[in-house]
Amino acid sequence: YTAAFAASKHAGEFLFRKKPFTIINNGIEGEKFKFDASKRKLLRRRYNIENSRVMLQVGGFTKQKNHDFTIKVVERLIQKDKSIKLLLAGQGPLEQEIKNKVSSLNLNEYVIFLGEASNLEELYSAADILLFPSSWEPFGIVALEGQMAGLPVFVSDRFTEAVKVTKNIVYLPLDVGMWVNTISNTKSYRKLSDENLVLSLKNLGYDIEDNEKQMMSLFYQIIRKKNEK
């Protein structure tokens, strides 16, 4: 090849081994995910969760996304707090298996399956906590989006530190008791202003407009070099 790009150092080393490559971050539009109180109110009313402590997980139902672990955590949390509701957004091969597990544990009134969701901005505003207990996950766009919404984001320690762009993210080993205790002790959220959240995203190189400019600049360099030959 004449030029190689990857979304992270980890991905580049996997794809290209010891050959050279350039990292272009998987950026997002931070402003798009700002907390919206009116959307929060509407969506929570739609699902009858106005007075609930709402947890959200976004992702396909696969082994990687580790929904089985989430259900174990939520089952324990409900024993302490009956106001807990879990929203699961996504589809996948293990969806029915997880639904069966929820039913067998008598958790149907606490878990809401949303299917494939196109309104993630609304869901982030409606939620109080974002869960991301992946079995493996070198990077996660959803974790970035959740941070921009001001949510406390709980991720497994399988994530790279690169996804941490604010103080709102917590890395935890895949230990049910540790997740239960940490989440139980999380009382407040949305501590940072919207401006600080977006600025933090930009400063750490995950603003999609900046990523676009970087990519275009590299393309122009490649074209110039080719023409010089």
C-alpha positions in Angstrom: 0.0 0.0 0.0 1.0 3.6 -0.4 -0.8 5.0 2.7 -2.3 3.3 5.7 -4.8 4.7 8.3 -6.1 3.3 11.6 -8.5 4.5 14.3 -6.0 3.8 17.1 -2.5 2.5 17.8 -3.9 -0.9 18.8 -5.9 -1.2 15.6 -3.0 -0.1 13.4 -0.6 -2.6 14.9 -3.3 -5.3 14.4 -3.9 -4.4 10.8 -0.5 -3.5 9.5 1.9 -5.2 12.0 5.2 -3.4 11.8 4.5 -1.4 8.7 3.9 2.4 9.0 0.5 3.8 9.5 -1.2 7.1 10.5 -3.8 7.3 13.3 -7.0 9.2 12.6 -9.2 9.2 15.7 -12.8 8.1 15.6 -14.2 11.5 16.5 -17.8 12.5 17.2 -19.8 15.7 17.1 -19.7 16.6 20.8 -22.4 19.3 20.7 -24.9 16.7 19.3 -25.0 14.8 22.6 -25.5 17.6 25.0 -27.9 16.9 27.8 -31.4 18.0 27.0 -33.8 18.3 30.0 -37.0 18.4 27.8 -36.0 15.2 25.9 -35.2 13.6 29.2 -38.6 14.4 30.6 -40.5 13.2 27.4 -38.6 9.9 27.1 -38.8 9.0 30.7 -42.6 9.7 30.6 -42.9 7.5 27.4 -41.4 4.5 29.2 -43.0 5.3 32.6 -39.6 5.7 34.3 -40.0 9.2 35.6 -39.1 8.3 39.2 -36.5 5.6 38.3 -32.8 5.4 38.5 -32.2 4.6 34.9 -29.2 2.6 33.6 -28.5 2.3 29.9 -26.4 -0.1 27.8 -26.0 0.5 24.0 -24.7 -2.2 21.8 -25.5 -5.4 19.9 -26.3 -8.5 21.8 -23.0 -10.4 21.4 -20.5 -12.0 23.7 -18.3 -9.0 23.4 -20.9 -6.6 24.8 -21.3 -8.9 27.8 -25.0 -8.3 28.6 -25.0 -11.4 30.8 -22.7 -9.5 33.2 -25.0 -6.4 33.1 -28.0 -8.5 34.1 -26.0 -9.9 37.1 -25.1 -6.4 38.2 -28.6 -5.1 37.9 -30.1 -8.1 39.7 -27.9 -7.2 42.7 -28.6 -3.5 42.5 -32.3 -4.1 42.5 -32.0 -5.9 45.8 -30.8 -2.5 47.2 -32.9 -0.1 45.1 -36.2 -1.0 43.6 -36.3 2.2 41.6 -33.6 0.8 39.2 -34.6 0.4 35.5 -32.3 -0.9 32.8 -32.7 0.2 29.2 -31.0 -2.1 26.6 -30.6 -0.5 23.1 -29.6 -2.8 20.3 -30.2 -6.1 18.6 -28.1 -9.2 18.0 -27.8 -13.0 18.1 -27.9 -13.3 21.9 -30.9 -11.0 22.4 -33.4 -13.8 23.0 -31.0 -15.5 25.4 -30.8 -12.4 27.4 -34.6 -11.9 27.4 -34.9 -15.5 28.6 -32.4 -14.8 31.4 -34.3 -11.7 32.5 -37.6 -13.6 32.6 -36.1 -16.5 34.6 -34.8 -14.0 37.2 -38.2 -12.3 37.3 -36.7 -9.0 36.2 -39.1 -8.2 33.4 -40.5 -5.1 35.2 -37.0 -3.7 35.6 -35.5 -4.3 32.2 -36.7 -2.6 29.0 -35.6 -3.9 25.6 -35.6 -1.0 23.1 -34.4 -2.8 20.0 -32.3 -0.9 17.5 -32.4 2.7 18.6 -32.0 5.8 16.4 -32.5 8.3 19.2 -29.4 7.8 21.2 -29.1 11.5 22.1 -32.5 11.3 23.8 -31.5 8.0 25.6 -28.4 9.6 27.0 -30.4 12.5 28.3 -33.0 10.2 29.8 -30.4 7.9 31.5 -28.6 8.4 34.8 -25.8 5.9 34.2 -24.2 4.4 31.1 -22.8 0.8 31.4 -20.2 -0.7 29.0 -18.9 -4.0 30.5 -17.4 -5.3 27.3 -15.4 -8.5 27.5 -13.0 -6.9 25.0 -13.2 -3.4 23.5 -10.1 -1.5 22.3 -12.3 1.6 21.8 -16.0 2.6 22.2 -17.7 5.5 20.4 -20.7 5.1 22.8 -18.4 5.8 25.7 -17.4 9.1 24.1 -21.0 10.0 23.4 -22.1 9.2 26.9 -19.4 11.4 28.4 -20.5 14.3 26.2 -24.0 13.9 27.6 -22.5 14.3 31.1 -23.3 10.8 32.1 -21.1 8.8 34.5 -19.8 6.0 32.2 -18.8 2.7 33.7 -16.5 0.6 31.4 -14.6 -2.6 31.8 -10.9 -2.4 32.3 -10.6 -4.0 28.8 -11.0 -0.6 27.3 -8.0 1.5 26.3 -7.4 4.7 28.3 -7.8 6.6 25.0 -11.6 6.6 25.5 -11.3 8.7 28.7 -11.9 12.3 27.6 -13.6 13.6 30.8 -13.7 12.8 34.5 -17.0 11.1 34.0 -15.6 7.7 33.1 -14.8 4.9 35.5 -12.8 1.8 34.6 -13.6 -1.4 36.5 -12.5 -5.1 36.4 -15.3 -7.5 35.4 -16.2 -8.2 39.0 -19.9 -8.1 39.8 -19.5 -7.0 43.4 -17.2 -4.2 42.5 -19.6 -2.8 39.9 -22.5 -3.0 42.3 -20.6 -1.2 45.1 -19.2 1.5 42.8 -22.5 2.2 41.1 -24.4 2.2 44.4 -22.1 4.9 45.7 -22.5 7.1 42.6 -24.9 9.8 43.7 -24.3 12.7 41.3 -23.8 13.2 37.6 -23.5 15.8 34.9 -20.9 17.7 37.0 -19.1 19.3 34.1 -20.6 22.1 31.9 -21.4 21.3 28.3 -18.7 23.7 27.2 -16.0 22.0 29.3 -17.1 18.6 28.0 -16.9 19.6 24.3 -13.6 21.4 24.9 -12.1 18.3 26.6 -13.2 16.2 23.6 -11.5 18.6 21.2 -8.3 19.0 23.2 -7.8 15.2 23.2 -8.3 14.9 19.4 -11.8 13.4 19.1 -13.6 16.3 17.5 -14.9 15.0 14.2 -14.4 18.2 12.3 -10.7 18.3 13.4 -10.4 14.6 12.4 -11.9 15.4 9.0 -9.4 18.3 8.4 -6.5 16.0 9.4 -7.7 13.4 6.9 -8.1 15.9 4.1 -4.6 17.4 4.8 -3.1 13.9 4.6 -4.9 13.2 1.3 -3.5 16.5 -0.1 0.0 15.6 1.0 -0.3 12.2 -0.8 -1.6 13.9 -4.0 1.2 16.5 -4.0 3.9 13.8 -3.5 2.4 11.8 -6.4 2.4 14.8 -8.7 5.9 15.7 -7.8 7.1 12.3 -9.1 
